[in-house]
Amino acid sequence: MFRNGNGSPIRPEAIEKMWKQVLQESGLPYRSFHCLRHTHTTLLLANGIPIIEVSRRLGHSSVKQTLDMYGHAIPNYDQEIARKISAIYQ
């Protein structure tokens, strides 16, 4: 995913080391670099990006995998379903 100046992949441990330094210099508590992926995903879903698009972006093999991990991040999901069902039967 990340490459250095001559095009070679940057080792994961080097990325983690740089990440720790950035957090420390920013005065932020440590979170693994991988947490950015989870935060990004949660923010996409919380802002209404369709689950199938988020799943594709993450490279998941199925939407079920994404839904199992991040379904909680879809705001008002249950209320929206109830509202739509109510509208259908009225």
C-alpha positions as CSV (number, residue, x, y, z in Angstrom):
1,M,0.0,0.0,0.0
2,F,2.8,2.4,0.8
3,R,6.0,2.7,-1.2
4,N,9.3,4.5,-0.6
5,G,11.0,6.9,-3.0
6,N,12.4,4.1,-5.1
7,G,9.1,2.3,-5.4
8,S,9.8,-0.5,-2.9
9,P,7.1,-1.4,-0.4
10,I,7.6,0.1,3.1
11,R,7.8,-2.5,5.8
12,P,4.8,-2.6,8.1
13,E,7.0,-2.1,11.2
14,A,8.4,1.1,9.7
15,I,4.9,2.5,9.1
16,E,4.0,1.6,12.7
17,K,7.2,3.3,14.0
18,M,6.4,6.5,12.0
19,W,2.8,6.4,13.2
20,K,3.8,6.2,16.8
21,Q,6.1,9.2,16.3
22,V,3.3,11.2,14.7
23,L,0.9,10.4,17.5
24,Q,3.5,11.3,20.2
25,E,4.4,14.6,18.5
26,S,0.7,15.4,18.3
27,G,0.1,14.6,21.9
28,L,-2.5,12.0,21.0
29,P,-2.9,8.6,22.8
30,Y,-1.6,5.6,21.0
31,R,-3.9,3.7,18.7
32,S,-2.6,1.2,16.2
33,F,-2.4,2.4,12.6
34,H,-5.0,-0.2,11.7
35,C,-7.5,1.7,13.8
36,L,-7.6,4.3,11.0
37,R,-9.3,1.7,8.8
38,H,-12.0,1.0,11.5
39,T,-12.5,4.7,12.1
40,H,-12.8,5.4,8.3
41,T,-15.3,2.6,7.9
42,T,-17.4,3.7,10.9
43,L,-17.5,7.3,9.6
44,L,-18.5,6.2,6.1
45,L,-21.4,4.1,7.4
46,A,-22.5,6.7,10.0
47,N,-22.8,9.2,7.1
48,G,-25.0,7.0,5.0
49,I,-22.5,5.5,2.5
50,P,-24.2,2.3,1.3
51,I,-22.8,-0.8,3.0
52,I,-22.0,-2.5,-0.4
53,E,-19.8,0.4,-1.4
54,V,-18.0,0.4,2.0
55,S,-17.5,-3.4,1.7
56,R,-16.0,-3.0,-1.8
57,R,-13.7,-0.2,-0.5
58,L,-12.5,-2.5,2.3
59,G,-11.9,-5.4,-0.1
60,H,-14.1,-7.7,2.0
61,S,-15.2,-10.9,0.3
62,S,-18.8,-10.3,1.1
63,V,-21.1,-7.6,2.4
64,K,-22.0,-10.0,5.3
65,Q,-18.4,-9.7,6.5
66,T,-18.7,-5.9,6.6
67,L,-22.1,-6.0,8.2
68,D,-21.0,-8.4,10.9
69,M,-18.2,-6.1,11.9
70,Y,-19.7,-2.7,11.3
71,G,-23.5,-3.1,11.3
72,H,-23.6,-1.2,14.6
73,A,-22.3,1.9,12.9
74,I,-25.3,2.4,10.7
75,P,-27.4,5.1,12.5
76,N,-31.1,4.6,13.2
77,Y,-31.0,1.4,11.1
78,D,-33.8,-0.3,13.1
79,Q,-35.9,2.8,13.3
80,E,-35.6,3.4,9.5
81,I,-36.7,-0.2,8.8
82,A,-39.7,0.1,11.1
83,R,-40.7,3.4,9.5
84,K,-40.5,1.9,6.0
85,I,-42.5,-1.2,7.0
86,S,-45.1,1.0,8.6
87,A,-45.4,3.1,5.4
88,I,-45.8,0.0,3.3
89,Y,-48.8,-1.3,5.3
90,Q,-50.6,2.1,5.6
